[in-house]
Amino acid sequence: AGIDSWSVLASLPDRQLRELGAAGGGASEARLLRLRAQARLMVAVDLSAPQASLLLLAGIATAAGLAEADPQRLERQVGRLQRQLLGRTATPIDGAILRDWIRRARRSSGRPGN
């Protein structure tokens, strides 16, 4: 399908994702939409795939949503998810890292950071 990078996936329109999902290549349209949201977070905020996936599971689907997030609340949500998914031995993502992600999201969305 010519998707060879996260940035290419991030830029695909809904129509093309529908066509890819209907083509039966192994991924449903819903899965492709989720992957595109992950790719958009990765590209806009410079996150890794696991980091962007964790944010999606925490309910943050866009850089604008991340830019609006409350750091303390996000830290609780992400920490809870990490414990549920990876157990208590998982290295938690601390508040400083989350605040950095929020600052980068604000910069990518043209919002003033603090």
Summary of the structure (lengths in Angstrom):
residues: 114
radius of gyration: 15.1
end to end distance: 40.8
largest distance: 45.5
contacts: 302
relative contact order: 0.12
helix: 67%
strand: 0%
